[in-house]
Amino acid sequence: MVPEYTTEIFTYMRKMEIRMKPLANYMDTQSELEWKMRGILIDWLVQVHLRFRLLPETLFLCVNYIDRFLSLKVISLEKLQLVGVVALLIAAKFEEIQVPSINDFVYMVDNAYTIEEVMKAERFMLSLLNFDLGFPGPMSFLRRISKADDYDIQTRTLAKYLIEVTIMDEQFLPFVTSHTAAAGHFLARQMLNKGEWTDAHVFYSGYTESMLAEVTQLLLQNLANPKSHSTIYEKYADRKFMKASVFVQQWMTANHPELVHKAASSAKSSPSQKGE
């Protein structure tokens, strides 16, 4: 990124993230889908994304394409996985240097769709999205905020985990990605006892501490129940990511036992409620 134009670039990105934000209530118009189905789809896509060793930006692009597409088009349940596959394919083409082939994607769905079906769906999605693919994901905003911490790797890695958790829960849809990126960074610093949210953090993120309170609280609620994002949790439990998810779970148990207990109680009561 050209330093001389950093301010102008991020001002433009802030406008773009608003323009490319999906409808927060789009599931109201979907007759065959529910929010939990979106969660199942994204959980599977995280696995595929990891299997293909794609960039973090590709995953966030993919989720944005899915949500924007479903904001515009009512689909049947049997087409939901196809939407996910096509969104990841387009995102990979936009972001990656080496892109998995369509054959690779067809293999990942056990040949549930043909190459022709995937290509046709790809053309349709691109047309419906008006070829508007340059969504500014949270990683760009996180890099800018990280400047306030001299790009501390521990804070940044932890923040990446926290930000990725947000893609699983539809309650984060009303918030733009610069907001969730800032909240993830803020909470990561809190967990690591890195001190106050300084004027530098406010400058580079665009958010004061009070502006981050709602998103941070929502994040804490999600973190209290790792089962709500099990694949992401397992991914970040790896040494490659400094076992960030394991650290967070230990921190949650020590600092927010009431949230962890509430999440555990809710999980136990769910089976009995379904049986009633």
NORDAHU-V391207 format. One line per field, one symbol per residue. ss: DSSP state (H for helix, E for strand, L for the rest). phi: phi as a letter, one per 40 degrees, with the letter a starting at -180 (. if undefined). burial: b if it has 9 or more other C-alpha atoms within 8 Angstrom, else e. A space follows every 50 residues. Layout:
ss = ???
phi = ???
burial = ???
This chain:
ss = LLHHHHHHHHHHHHHHHHHLLLLLLHHHHLLLLLHHHHHHHHHHHHHHHH HLLLLHHHHHHHHHHHHHHHHHLLLLHHHHHHHHHHHHHHHHHHHLLLLL LHHHHHHHLLLLLLHHHHHHHHHHHHHHLLLLLLLLLHHHHHHHHHHHHL LLHHHHHHHHHHHHHHHHLHHHLLLLHHHHHHHHHHHHHHHLLLLLLLHH HHHHHLLLLHHHHHHHHHHHHHHLLHHHHHHHHHHHLLHHHLLHHHHHHH HHHHHLHHHHHHHHHHHHHHHHHHHL
phi = .cdcbdcccccccccccccbccccbccccccbbbccccccccdcccccdc ccfccddccccdcccccccccbbcbcccccccdcccccccccccbccbbd ccdcccccbffcbccccccccccccdcccffcbcccccccccccccccbf fdcccccccdccccdcccbcccdcccccccccccccccccccfchccccc cccccgbcdcccdcccccccccccbdccadcccccccccdbffdcccccc ccccbbcccccccccccccddccccc
burial = eeeeebeeeeeebbebbeeebbbeebbeebeebeeeebbebbbebbbbbe eeebeebbbbbbbbbbbbbbbeebbbeeebebbbbbbbbbbbbebbeeeb ebeebbeeeeeebebeebeebbeebbebbeeeeebbbbbebbbbbbbbee beeebbbbbbbbbbbbbbbeebbeebbbbbbbbbbbbbbbbeeeeebeee bbebbebebeebbebbeebbbbbbbbeebbbbbbebbbeebbbbbbebbe bbbeebbebbeebbeeeeeeeeeeee
